[in-house]
């Protein structure tokens, strides 16, 4: 496991008030924001990105929110698609 992932896992383990599957989506969002603040305070490293664009794509029952992270302005940049939910 790389250093950043190990650090994040440690923060989550220490700060967890309850397992994620026992919290509401709103409680999970609040916990995530709290954990990210803690991680930044203890010196976690974060990848810098050139830009972040909020988008939506059509889904079977309506729009699906998504984000486009661009590491730079050049062409031929790599693409990673991450599905969560």
TORLUMPA-901473 format. One record per residue: residue number from 1; x, z, y of N, C-alpha, C, O in turn. Coordinates in steps of 0.02 Angstrom, whole numbers, plus 50000, padded with zeros to 5 digits. Example, Ala and Ser with C-alpha at 12.3 -4.5 7.8 and 13.67 -1.06 7.14 Angstrom:
+-----+-------+-------+-------+-------+-------+-------+-------+-------+-------+-------+-------+-------+
: num :   n.u :   n.w :   n.v :  ca.u :  ca.w :  ca.v :   c.u :   c.w :   c.v :   o.u :   o.w :   o.v :
+-----+-------+-------+-------+-------+-------+-------+-------+-------+-------+-------+-------+-------+
:   1 : 50660 : 50390 : 49716 : 50615 : 50390 : 49775 : 50660 : 50390 : 49835 : 50712 : 50423 : 49834 :
:   2 : 50642 : 50354 : 49888 : 50684 : 50357 : 49947 : 50645 : 50394 : 50002 : 50670 : 50402 : 50057 :
+-----+-------+-------+-------+-------+-------+-------+-------+-------+-------+-------+-------+-------+
This chain:
+-----+-------+-------+-------+-------+-------+-------+-------+-------+-------+-------+-------+-------+
: num :   n.u :   n.w :   n.v :  ca.u :  ca.w :  ca.v :   c.u :   c.w :   c.v :   o.u :   o.w :   o.v :
+-----+-------+-------+-------+-------+-------+-------+-------+-------+-------+-------+-------+-------+
:   1 : 50043 : 50000 : 49941 : 50000 : 50000 : 50000 : 50045 : 50000 : 50062 : 50093 : 50038 : 50065 :
:   2 : 50029 : 49958 : 50111 : 50071 : 49956 : 50171 : 50058 : 50018 : 50215 : 50009 : 50054 : 50206 :
:   3 : 50103 : 50028 : 50262 : 50102 : 50089 : 50303 : 50036 : 50097 : 50342 : 50009 : 50152 : 50344 :
:   4 : 50012 : 50044 : 50372 : 49952 : 50048 : 50413 : 49891 : 50065 : 50370 : 49849 : 50106 : 50390 :
:   5 : 49885 : 50034 : 50312 : 49829 : 50048 : 50267 : 49832 : 50119 : 50241 : 49781 : 50153 : 50239 :
:   6 : 49891 : 50142 : 50222 : 49899 : 50211 : 50198 : 49880 : 50261 : 50253 : 49847 : 50311 : 50239 :
:   7 : 49900 : 50248 : 50315 : 49884 : 50292 : 50371 : 49809 : 50294 : 50381 : 49781 : 50348 : 50391 :
:   8 : 49776 : 50237 : 50380 : 49704 : 50234 : 50390 : 49668 : 50271 : 50334 : 49620 : 50308 : 50348 :
:   9 : 49689 : 50262 : 50272 : 49657 : 50297 : 50216 : 49665 : 50373 : 50224 : 49618 : 50410 : 50210 :
:  10 : 49724 : 50395 : 50246 : 49735 : 50467 : 50256 : 49690 : 50494 : 50311 : 49663 : 50549 : 50303 :
:  11 : 49683 : 50457 : 50366 : 49640 : 50479 : 50420 : 49568 : 50484 : 50396 : 49533 : 50533 : 50410 :
:  12 : 49545 : 50433 : 50360 : 49477 : 50434 : 50335 : 49464 : 50492 : 50288 : 49411 : 50524 : 50290 :
:  13 : 49513 : 50506 : 50245 : 49505 : 50561 : 50198 : 49502 : 50628 : 50234 : 49461 : 50671 : 50216 :
:  14 : 49544 : 50638 : 50284 : 49545 : 50702 : 50321 : 49484 : 50711 : 50365 : 49458 : 50767 : 50372 :
:  15 : 49460 : 50656 : 50395 : 49406 : 50661 : 50444 : 49336 : 50655 : 50413 : 49287 : 50667 : 50448 :
:  16 : 49332 : 50637 : 50351 : 49266 : 50624 : 50320 : 49223 : 50687 : 50318 : 49245 : 50739 : 50293 :
:  17 : 49163 : 50681 : 50344 : 49115 : 50736 : 50341 : 49070 : 50729 : 50280 : 49045 : 50778 : 50254 :
:  18 : 49061 : 50667 : 50258 : 49020 : 50652 : 50200 : 49039 : 50582 : 50176 : 49064 : 50542 : 50215 :
:  19 : 49026 : 50567 : 50113 : 49040 : 50499 : 50089 : 48998 : 50448 : 50128 : 48942 : 50462 : 50148 :
:  20 : 49026 : 50389 : 50139 : 48993 : 50338 : 50180 : 48924 : 50319 : 50153 : 48879 : 50305 : 50192 :
:  21 : 48916 : 50320 : 50087 : 48851 : 50302 : 50059 : 48797 : 50355 : 50070 : 48738 : 50344 : 50055 :
:  22 : 48817 : 50413 : 50097 : 48768 : 50465 : 50111 : 48753 : 50470 : 50186 : 48714 : 50513 : 50207 :
:  23 : 48782 : 50426 : 50225 : 48770 : 50425 : 50298 : 48728 : 50365 : 50316 : 48727 : 50314 : 50280 :
:  24 : 48692 : 50370 : 50372 : 48655 : 50314 : 50398 : 48704 : 50264 : 50429 : 48761 : 50281 : 50442 :
:  25 : 48682 : 50202 : 50439 : 48726 : 50154 : 50473 : 48751 : 50181 : 50541 : 48810 : 50172 : 50557 :
:  26 : 48708 : 50212 : 50579 : 48729 : 50239 : 50644 : 48780 : 50294 : 50636 : 48829 : 50296 : 50674 :
:  27 : 48771 : 50339 : 50588 : 48820 : 50392 : 50576 : 48887 : 50362 : 50555 : 48939 : 50387 : 50575 :
:  28 : 48886 : 50310 : 50514 : 48947 : 50277 : 50494 : 48983 : 50245 : 50553 : 49044 : 50247 : 50557 :
:  29 : 48945 : 50214 : 50599 : 48976 : 50184 : 50659 : 49010 : 50237 : 50701 : 49066 : 50227 : 50725 :
:  30 : 48976 : 50293 : 50711 : 49005 : 50348 : 50751 : 49068 : 50374 : 50717 : 49118 : 50386 : 50751 :
:  31 : 49066 : 50384 : 50651 : 49124 : 50408 : 50615 : 49182 : 50359 : 50619 : 49239 : 50379 : 50628 :
:  32 : 49167 : 50294 : 50614 : 49220 : 50243 : 50619 : 49253 : 50245 : 50687 : 49315 : 50244 : 50692 :
:  33 : 49213 : 50248 : 50740 : 49242 : 50251 : 50808 : 49286 : 50313 : 50816 : 49340 : 50309 : 50845 :
:  34 : 49263 : 50370 : 50791 : 49302 : 50432 : 50795 : 49367 : 50424 : 50757 : 49420 : 50443 : 50781 :
:  35 : 49364 : 50396 : 50697 : 49424 : 50387 : 50656 : 49473 : 50339 : 50689 : 49534 : 50350 : 50685 :
:  36 : 49449 : 50287 : 50721 : 49494 : 50240 : 50755 : 49529 : 50274 : 50814 : 49588 : 50261 : 50827 :
:  37 : 49492 : 50316 : 50851 : 49524 : 50353 : 50907 : 49579 : 50398 : 50880 : 49633 : 50403 : 50910 :
:  38 : 49566 : 50432 : 50824 : 49616 : 50476 : 50794 : 49676 : 50436 : 50772 : 49733 : 50455 : 50785 :
:  39 : 49665 : 50380 : 50739 : 49719 : 50337 : 50715 : 49763 : 50313 : 50773 : 49824 : 50313 : 50768 :
:  40 : 49732 : 50293 : 50828 : 49771 : 50271 : 50887 : 49812 : 50328 : 50915 : 49870 : 50318 : 50936 :
:  41 : 49783 : 50389 : 50916 : 49819 : 50446 : 50943 : 49881 : 50465 : 50902 : 49931 : 50487 : 50929 :
:  42 : 49876 : 50456 : 50836 : 49933 : 50475 : 50794 : 49982 : 50418 : 50783 : 50028 : 50424 : 50744 :
:  43 : 49971 : 50364 : 50818 : 50021 : 50311 : 50819 : 50011 : 50254 : 50771 : 50059 : 50221 : 50751 :
:  44 : 49950 : 50241 : 50751 : 49938 : 50184 : 50709 : 49953 : 50119 : 50744 : 49944 : 50114 : 50805 :
:  45 : 49977 : 50071 : 50707 : 49993 : 50006 : 50737 : 49934 : 49959 : 50728 : 49900 : 49961 : 50676 :
:  46 : 49921 : 49918 : 50777 : 49866 : 49871 : 50776 : 49892 : 49802 : 50794 : 49933 : 49795 : 50839 :
:  47 : 49867 : 49752 : 50758 : 49887 : 49684 : 50772 : 49857 : 49662 : 50839 : 49797 : 49673 : 50851 :
:  48 : 49897 : 49632 : 50880 : 49871 : 49605 : 50944 : 49842 : 49536 : 50931 : 49869 : 49497 : 50891 :
:  49 : 49787 : 49522 : 50964 : 49756 : 49456 : 50958 : 49750 : 49425 : 51027 : 49745 : 49461 : 51077 :
:  50 : 49750 : 49359 : 51029 : 49745 : 49324 : 51093 : 49674 : 49331 : 51122 : 49666 : 49343 : 51182 :
:  51 : 49624 : 49322 : 51078 : 49554 : 49327 : 51102 : 49508 : 49345 : 51044 : 49523 : 49334 : 50986 :
:  52 : 49450 : 49373 : 51063 : 49397 : 49390 : 51016 : 49333 : 49361 : 51045 : 49315 : 49374 : 51102 :
:  53 : 49299 : 49321 : 51004 : 49237 : 49289 : 51027 : 49179 : 49312 : 50983 : 49182 : 49307 : 50922 :
:  54 : 49125 : 49337 : 51014 : 49065 : 49357 : 50978 : 49023 : 49295 : 50966 : 49006 : 49259 : 51013 :
:  55 : 49006 : 49281 : 50903 : 48968 : 49222 : 50886 : 48910 : 49241 : 50841 : 48904 : 49299 : 50820 :
:  56 : 48867 : 49193 : 50827 : 48816 : 49202 : 50776 : 48810 : 49136 : 50738 : 48819 : 49082 : 50766 :
:  57 : 48794 : 49143 : 50674 : 48783 : 49084 : 50632 : 48714 : 49090 : 50601 : 48689 : 49145 : 50591 :
:  58 : 48682 : 49033 : 50586 : 48616 : 49037 : 50557 : 48618 : 49066 : 50487 : 48662 : 49049 : 50447 :
:  59 : 48571 : 49110 : 50473 : 48565 : 49140 : 50406 : 48497 : 49126 : 50377 : 48455 : 49096 : 50411 :
:  60 : 48485 : 49145 : 50316 : 48422 : 49130 : 50283 : 48361 : 49164 : 50315 : 48305 : 49139 : 50309 :
:  61 : 48372 : 49220 : 50350 : 48316 : 49255 : 50382 : 48330 : 49269 : 50456 : 48301 : 49314 : 50485 :
:  62 : 48375 : 49230 : 50485 : 48392 : 49239 : 50556 : 48467 : 49236 : 50568 : 48506 : 49223 : 50522 :
:  63 : 48486 : 49246 : 50629 : 48556 : 49241 : 50649 : 48597 : 49297 : 50618 : 48574 : 49354 : 50610 :
:  64 : 48659 : 49280 : 50600 : 48707 : 49328 : 50574 : 48763 : 49335 : 50625 : 48796 : 49285 : 50642 :
:  65 : 48775 : 49396 : 50649 : 48829 : 49408 : 50697 : 48896 : 49398 : 50664 : 48906 : 49417 : 50606 :
:  66 : 48943 : 49369 : 50700 : 49011 : 49362 : 50675 : 49060 : 49362 : 50734 : 49040 : 49356 : 50791 :
:  67 : 49124 : 49370 : 50718 : 49176 : 49371 : 50769 : 49230 : 49321 : 50750 : 49246 : 49312 : 50691 :
:  68 : 49258 : 49289 : 50800 : 49314 : 49244 : 50791 : 49374 : 49274 : 50826 : 49375 : 49280 : 50888 :
:  69 : 49424 : 49293 : 50787 : 49486 : 49321 : 50814 : 49538 : 49265 : 50816 : 49550 : 49233 : 50765 :
:  70 : 49569 : 49254 : 50873 : 49621 : 49203 : 50879 : 49687 : 49237 : 50894 : 49694 : 49274 : 50943 :
:  71 : 49738 : 49223 : 50851 : 49803 : 49255 : 50861 : 49843 : 49222 : 50917 : 49892 : 49252 : 50941 :
:  72 : 49824 : 49163 : 50938 : 49861 : 49128 : 50990 : 49822 : 49068 : 51014 : 49764 : 49059 : 50997 :
:  73 : 49854 : 49026 : 51054 : 49820 : 48968 : 51083 : 49837 : 48903 : 51048 : 49807 : 48852 : 51063 :
:  74 : 49884 : 48904 : 51002 : 49906 : 48843 : 50969 : 49855 : 48814 : 50921 : 49804 : 48845 : 50906 :
:  75 : 49870 : 48754 : 50897 : 49826 : 48723 : 50847 : 49857 : 48734 : 50778 : 49915 : 48755 : 50773 :
:  76 : 49819 : 48720 : 50727 : 49844 : 48729 : 50659 : 49852 : 48801 : 50638 : 49893 : 48816 : 50594 :
:  77 : 49814 : 48846 : 50669 : 49818 : 48917 : 50652 : 49784 : 48931 : 50585 : 49739 : 48894 : 50566 :
:  78 : 49806 : 48982 : 50549 : 49774 : 48998 : 50485 : 49703 : 49024 : 50494 : 49685 : 49047 : 50548 :
:  79 : 49665 : 49021 : 50441 : 49595 : 49045 : 50442 : 49584 : 49092 : 50383 : 49601 : 49076 : 50326 :
:  80 : 49554 : 49149 : 50399 : 49533 : 49197 : 50347 : 49460 : 49210 : 50359 : 49440 : 49227 : 50415 :
:  81 : 49419 : 49204 : 50308 : 49348 : 49219 : 50313 : 49336 : 49282 : 50273 : 49351 : 49285 : 50213 :
:  82 : 49308 : 49333 : 50305 : 49296 : 49398 : 50273 : 49222 : 49412 : 50276 : 49193 : 49418 : 50330 :
:  83 : 49191 : 49418 : 50218 : 49119 : 49434 : 50214 : 49112 : 49507 : 50198 : 49145 : 49533 : 50153 :
:  84 : 49069 : 49542 : 50235 : 49059 : 49613 : 50224 : 48984 : 49628 : 50229 : 48951 : 49603 : 50274 :
:  85 : 48960 : 49667 : 50184 : 48890 : 49687 : 50191 : 48854 : 49689 : 50126 : 48794 : 49705 : 50124 :
+-----+-------+-------+-------+-------+-------+-------+-------+-------+-------+-------+-------+-------+
